[in-house]
Amino acid sequence: MSVSIESLGIDQLSVGDRLNLIEQIWESLPRQLSPQDIPEWHLAELTNRRAAAEREPGLGKPFREVIAPLEAGK
């Protein structure tokens, strides 16, 4: 069985419901992952983002600051 957002009906959910689902999926992941569980491209992307954040420390915003207005609109 192929899993996709369409086959699971996720594409039919509202943005708020999708964000809630993302949070539920995230919370369902194990607290500790083995290094072999993390794709190499994820590690490379984290390295790139950390380097970018160090180059321009004021550029980004904390996650909660970004998500708060979305959660308030539920």
Secondary structure, 3 states (H helix, E strand, C coil): CCCCCCCCCHHHCCHHHHHHHHHHHHHHCCCCCCHHHCCHHHHHHHHHHHHHHHHCCCCCCCHHHHHHHHHHCC
